[in-house]
Amino acid sequence: MTNRVLDLNGYTDVPDGKIAFVVTFLEMLAPPPSPLAPARDDVDLLRWNAPDLAAYRSLFRQVGEDWMWFGRLIHDDESLTEMLNDPARENYLPMMGRKPIGTLELDFTDPQEPEVSYFGLVPDAIGDGLGRWLMAQAVEMAWSRPETRRLWLHTCTGDSPQALRFYMSCGFKPYKRSIEVADDPRLLGLHTRERAPHVPVIEG
């Protein structure tokens, strides 16, 4: 297969049926001097060991469908089970009472450079400082490990327009940009066509 060369000046056409995002990578090279958010008594963070696949996919959709999250929806049961049971990946549930209100995954595959690989709240939980509280938990857990030298994550132009500013306000600094091209998950049936209207469906 011939690799297509991307012209980095001007416009580059994206094939019909595909979506393209500009991805920004951010890093934190030292723990923050003080906690990112105060403690709360209305929410708990529970470790989610060996998540049930149906429950995981349902929550993944609740958190990410407005932003067309698809990274875990493309996997079949076997590969998703293997991924979620990977001992290097730690999944957590922020809970209000018995209700999960978001998701947090930390990936310690590289113990010195852990990644906040998934982070988000269900729509009803946004706007009450819960996001900053959840990030505070992620940052504290990552930097509590003596091996950690760098904590990183990424966001993209398909994500919430507040995401980049939020991560930077938490102490992450941008260090790299990439372009991601993928099959439109709405055309794959992973999301309904009306999701993420800020990224129009182009079938051709």
C-alpha positions in Angstrom: 0.0 0.0 0.0 1.4 3.4 -0.9 1.6 6.0 1.8 -0.1 9.3 1.0 2.0 12.3 1.7 0.3 15.1 3.6 0.8 18.6 2.2 1.4 20.5 5.4 0.6 23.8 3.7 -2.9 24.7 2.5 -5.8 22.2 2.3 -5.6 18.4 2.2 -8.8 16.6 1.2 -10.3 14.0 3.6 -12.0 11.1 1.8 -15.7 10.8 2.1 -16.7 8.6 5.0 -13.7 9.7 7.0 -13.3 12.2 9.8 -10.2 14.2 10.7 -9.2 15.8 13.9 -6.3 17.9 15.1 -5.0 16.2 18.2 -3.1 18.2 20.9 -0.9 16.3 23.3 -0.3 17.8 26.8 2.1 16.9 29.6 2.7 17.6 33.2 6.4 17.2 34.3 6.0 17.7 38.0 3.2 17.4 40.5 1.2 20.6 41.2 2.3 22.5 44.3 -1.1 22.2 45.8 -4.2 20.1 45.2 -6.1 21.0 42.1 -9.5 20.8 43.9 -10.8 20.6 47.4 -12.1 17.4 48.9 -15.8 16.6 48.4 -18.1 14.5 50.5 -20.8 14.1 47.8 -18.8 12.0 45.4 -16.6 8.9 45.7 -14.0 7.3 43.4 -14.2 3.6 43.1 -11.7 1.2 41.3 -13.6 -0.6 38.5 -11.9 -4.0 38.3 -12.8 -6.2 35.3 -15.7 -4.0 34.1 -18.8 -5.7 32.7 -18.6 -5.0 28.9 -22.2 -3.9 28.5 -21.9 -1.5 31.5 -18.6 -0.2 30.2 -19.8 0.4 26.7 -23.0 2.1 28.0 -21.0 4.5 30.3 -18.5 5.1 27.5 -21.3 6.2 25.2 -22.9 8.4 27.9 -19.7 10.2 28.5 -18.4 10.5 25.0 -21.2 10.2 22.4 -21.6 13.9 22.0 -17.9 14.1 21.1 -18.0 10.9 19.0 -15.7 8.8 21.2 -15.2 5.6 19.4 -11.8 4.2 20.5 -13.3 1.5 22.6 -16.4 0.8 20.6 -14.5 -0.6 17.6 -13.3 -3.5 19.7 -15.0 -6.9 19.8 -15.8 -8.5 23.2 -12.6 -10.5 23.3 -10.2 -7.7 22.5 -12.0 -5.2 24.8 -12.0 -7.7 27.7 -8.3 -8.2 27.2 -7.7 -4.4 27.2 -9.9 -3.7 30.3 -8.2 -6.6 32.2 -4.7 -5.4 31.4 -3.1 -4.9 34.8 -1.3 -1.8 33.6 -4.7 0.0 33.0 -6.7 1.2 36.0 -10.3 2.1 35.5 -12.2 4.3 38.1 -15.8 5.3 38.5 -16.7 8.7 40.1 -19.9 7.8 42.0 -22.7 10.0 43.4 -24.6 7.6 45.6 -25.0 4.5 43.4 -24.8 6.3 40.1 -21.6 6.5 38.1 -21.2 10.0 36.8 -18.1 9.6 34.6 -15.1 7.6 33.8 -11.3 7.7 34.4 -8.7 5.5 33.0 -5.0 5.7 33.9 -2.6 3.7 31.7 0.7 2.7 33.5 2.1 0.7 30.6 5.1 3.0 30.8 5.4 3.4 34.6 7.6 6.5 34.2 5.2 8.2 31.8 1.6 7.3 32.7 -1.3 8.5 30.6 -4.7 9.8 31.4 -6.2 7.7 28.6 -9.9 8.4 29.2 -11.4 11.1 31.3 -14.9 12.6 31.3 -18.2 13.1 32.9 -21.8 12.3 31.9 -23.5 15.5 30.6 -25.7 16.0 33.8 -22.5 16.1 36.0 -20.7 18.8 34.1 -20.5 22.3 35.6 -20.3 21.7 39.3 -16.5 21.5 39.7 -16.7 17.7 39.4 -14.3 17.6 36.4 -11.6 19.4 38.3 -12.1 17.2 41.3 -11.8 14.1 39.1 -8.7 15.4 37.5 -7.3 16.1 40.9 -7.7 12.4 41.8 -6.0 11.3 38.6 -3.1 13.7 39.1 -2.6 12.6 42.7 -2.7 8.9 41.9 -0.3 9.2 39.1 2.3 11.3 41.0 1.9 9.2 44.2 4.0 6.6 42.4 7.7 7.2 42.8 8.4 6.0 39.2 6.4 8.8 37.6 8.4 11.4 35.7 5.7 12.7 33.3 1.9 12.5 33.2 0.4 13.1 29.8 -2.9 13.1 27.9 -4.4 14.3 24.6 -7.5 16.0 23.3 -8.7 16.9 19.9 -10.9 19.2 17.8 -13.7 16.6 18.1 -13.8 16.9 21.8 -15.5 19.5 24.0 -14.2 23.0 23.1 -13.6 23.5 26.8 -11.3 20.5 27.1 -8.0 22.0 26.1 -8.4 25.1 28.3 -9.5 22.9 31.2 -6.4 20.6 30.9 -4.1 23.6 30.7 -5.8 25.1 33.8 -4.9 21.9 35.6 -1.2 22.3 34.9 -0.8 20.4 31.6 1.2 22.1 28.8 0.8 21.4 25.1 3.9 19.8 23.5 2.8 18.2 20.2 0.1 18.2 17.6 -1.0 15.4 15.2 -3.7 14.8 12.7 -5.9 11.8 13.2 -8.0 10.4 10.3 -10.5 7.6 10.9 -13.7 6.0 9.6 -16.7 8.1 10.7 -18.1 6.0 13.6 -21.6 7.2 12.7 -21.4 5.5 9.3 -20.1 2.4 11.1 -23.2 2.3 13.3 -21.3 3.0 16.5 -23.1 6.3 17.0 -26.3 7.7 15.6 -26.0 10.2 12.8 -27.2 13.2 14.8 -24.3 12.9 17.2 -21.5 15.5 17.1 -23.2 17.9 14.7 -20.1 20.0 14.9 -18.5 17.3 12.6 -20.9 16.8 9.7 -21.4 13.4 8.1 -20.1 13.3 4.5 -20.9 10.0 2.8 -20.1 10.8 -0.8 
